[in-house]
Amino acid sequence: EPEVTQTPSHQVTQMGQEVILRCVPISNHLYFYWYRQILGQKVEFLVSFYNNEISEKSEIFDDQFSVERPDGSNFTLKIRSTKLEDSAMYFCASSVSGRYTEAFFGQGTRLTVV
Amino acid sequence: QKEVEQNSGPLSVPEGAIASLNCTYSDRGSQSFFWYRQYSGKSPELIMSIYSNGDKEDGRFTAQLNKASQYVSLLIRDSQPSDSATYLCAVGSGGSYIPTFGRGTSLIVHP
């Protein structure tokens, strides 16, 4: 069964360092999303991506964040200068279309900023 | 501000009982509604989607939607200990229909 895959599963980084989280969405899906979940809190939307551009972003997705689809399969989230409060689970998701279709989630990347 | 509200629980039910999970949402223009299950330390796993008023059944799961009351629920029949997890309600609204998640309800099914 097709699935969203994310790498790495766990990343530890020092405060101020840049990190890149990687995702391979399901192959026929057109919409891609990044969400995050701080421990004990709800799943929060960061950004959506369609047709090689950002379609929507939340207040959380500030200038330290960027997304890219560098080739036909990968979808990346870059955090330029990590802060302690960026420690969270980051989930990539994809859907066939933006309306009336379900979003399927990858297994997540646990980011720990020390 | 789009809000999705869920009782955090925990909801405790005996094995074999019906578990009823509820969710309300603030955006009257919402069009798509989803239930996800999340085990501790894992990612959300889609259980069901519902788009029209009424009931939708899939195996032991039934989703119910009432747009007039801005209310969506999930019933789990014949609950099993393996159903113990956090159940997340997600609502798609706005022009992009991006799912907004509630905080989730913790369900405990005890033998």
HADDOCK unambig.tbl for C-alpha pairs under 7 A between the chains (distance, minus, plus):
assign (segid A and resid 41 and name CA) (segid B and resid 103 and name CA) 6.76 0.50 0.50
assign (segid A and resid 42 and name CA) (segid B and resid 101 and name CA) 6.97 0.50 0.50
assign (segid A and resid 42 and name CA) (segid B and resid 102 and name CA) 6.56 0.50 0.50
assign (segid A and resid 42 and name CA) (segid B and resid 103 and name CA) 4.63 0.50 0.50
assign (segid A and resid 43 and name CA) (segid B and resid 101 and name CA) 6.02 0.50 0.50
assign (segid A and resid 44 and name CA) (segid B and resid 101 and name CA) 6.98 0.50 0.50
assign (segid A and resid 45 and name CA) (segid B and resid 100 and name CA) 6.94 0.50 0.50
assign (segid A and resid 98 and name CA) (segid B and resid 96 and name CA) 6.20 0.50 0.50
assign (segid A and resid 98 and name CA) (segid B and resid 97 and name CA) 6.18 0.50 0.50
assign (segid A and resid 99 and name CA) (segid B and resid 97 and name CA) 5.76 0.50 0.50
assign (segid A and resid 100 and name CA) (segid B and resid 32 and name CA) 5.91 0.50 0.50
assign (segid A and resid 102 and name CA) (segid B and resid 49 and name CA) 6.97 0.50 0.50
assign (segid A and resid 104 and name CA) (segid B and resid 46 and name CA) 6.81 0.50 0.50
assign (segid A and resid 105 and name CA) (segid B and resid 43 and name CA) 6.61 0.50 0.50
assign (segid A and resid 105 and name CA) (segid B and resid 44 and name CA) 6.36 0.50 0.50
assign (segid A and resid 105 and name CA) (segid B and resid 45 and name CA) 6.90 0.50 0.50
assign (segid A and resid 106 and name CA) (segid B and resid 43 and name CA) 6.73 0.50 0.50
assign (segid A and resid 107 and name CA) (segid B and resid 42 and name CA) 6.49 0.50 0.50
assign (segid A and resid 107 and name CA) (segid B and resid 43 and name CA) 5.18 0.50 0.50
assign (segid A and resid 108 and name CA) (segid B and resid 43 and name CA) 6.22 0.50 0.50
